[in-house]
Amino acid sequence: MARSAWLIRGAGSFFVLTLLGVGVLRPPPMLGGSLTEIGVDAKPYVAATNTATSLSSREACISVNTNDTFDVDIFIKLPQDVYLLGWEAEFKYDPLVVNVIGNSLQGSPPNVFQNANQGSNVVNLSTPVSPQNPDDDGSYWLSAFDFSAPDGSSNPQGAQGVLARLTLKAIASGAVTSPANLDFTYGQVKDSEGNPIPYTMPSIPAAIAVNQVCQLDYDHDGVVDDLDNCPVTANPNQEDVDHDQIGDHCEDSDNDGFIDHEELYMDTDWADNCPDNSTDDAWPLDITKDKTIRMDDVLNFAGRLKAKVGDQNYSNRLDFSADGVIRMDDVLRYAGKLKETCT
């Protein structure tokens, strides 16, 4: 899939979000939380119905029978300083289980998030679908842009709502489950000066159970166990930097005692457990990068305990637990490790 770009306007600056490109996941900067949350709601009519500008409780799974038609929502949540002008993604599913037969972006005017304010001019660039012409290859292209206001003034800001409502049809005859998720390959955001800001686009998945009940979600992260790449540790965004189907939250790829999620947060090398030179930050405990754990490494924590994101003395490099606060628990990772070496 070719790399694409779309615009987000934020705090007086234009950002360019590059999606569906090839890249390596790096931890997002701590900017007060995720810039955007986007994903799939398997049951948009539970409790209160989702609308263009409001969301009810998100459901991770829906149970249907063969030949049933039903809706799932593509939803978004934005912080206060971000305007959405356009978006595009692939909706991934199992074509032997379900087909896509409808898209609420088709028609005029579409009752969706981007069209919620007066003056919007939303153009649907998604692949056309219908019951007679379903999408049945497992990857459905979705895209919509608002061309009415380049400055973003006609778009909801700091809001949440439905980007698109898809109508699906269950076609499987047996008891099976299909994933339902959005495919956003990690790209980059550029600020008004053209400088890239590392950024990940969260995509919350769902599941469709045909001729069976929805399956268990042991860690309560919104992803059923059969589809969860880390079923015992909550990881709703299913990060998997090495694409081996084992989530970063429960895999230590280089066997250095730190899971990939922690190393990505610290920006250390998750695939290597020993520095090759003085600039290779591979072993989280070896802050001095000299292949030996010394008291000099531990002394980096002096004056930093209880420092949190936003504090002048906070450093994500020392936040071993990747929770936004430097704690004694981080320092205790050195217990029994002094003078240990790597090769």
C-alpha positions, 0 to 999 in steps of 0.5 A: 500500500502506498504511503498517504498523508492527511492533515491535522491542525493543532494549536495554530500549526499544521501537522502532517500525519503520514499513514500506511507507510513503512516504519519502525515504531518508536515511543511517542513523546509525552505530550500530555497523553495520546494525540488521538484515539481511534478504533472499532466499536462492535456494538454501537447501539448498547446503552446509548447509541453512538452519534456523530458527536458522542460515544456510548460504552465501547464493546469489544465483541458482537455475537451474530448468526449466519446471514445476519446484517449488523453495524460496527462503528469507526470512532475517534476521540480528540484532545482540545487542541486538535482539529481533524480535516481528513483520515484514511485507513484499512478496515481489516476483517476475515473475508471467510467470516464477514463481508462489508456491505454498507458505509455511512459515509455514502450518501448526503449528508453523512451523519458523521463526526466530520460533518457535525458542524455547519459548513462542513463539506465532507467528501467520501473517498472510501471504496463503494460497497453495497449488498450487491457489491460487497467488499469481500477481500478482507481489507476495506479502504476507508477515507473522508476529507472535509474540504470546506475549511482549510483552517479547520474551523468547521470541524468539531474540536476536542470531541469524540464521535463516529467517523463511519458506521459500517454495515457487515454481513455474516457469511460463515456457516460454522462457529468462528470469530473474525477480527475487526480492526483498523490498519494504521502503519506507524508514520510521523507528525510534522510540526509547523517548522517541518520537524518530525515528532515521533507518534503512534496512532492507536487503533482499538480492535474488536471481534465478531463472533459468528454462531457462537458467544463472544469469547473471554477477555481475561485482561479486560483490555477490550481485545478477546483472548483468541485475538489478543497478542498479550492475553494476560497483560492489558494492551488495548492497542496491541503494540507489536514492534517486531511483528511476531504476534507477541505483544510488546507488553509481554515480550522481552525480545533481547532477554535483558530483563525489560519488556519491549514496551518498557524499552520503546518508552525509554528509547533503548534498543529492544532487540539488543541487550549489550551496547556495541559502542558508547552511543549504543543504548542497548541495555537499560541498566547500563546508562553509561553504555560501558557494558558493566553495571556500576554505581555511576549508573545508579547515581543518575537517579539522584534528585529524580525520585518522584519526578513525573512527566512534565517535571524538569528533572524527569527523564523517560530514560530512567522511567524503567516501568514506563509509567510516567513517574520515576519511583524507587521501584525503578531503582530496585531493578538494580538489586543484585546487578552491580558489577554484572557485565554483558558481551 
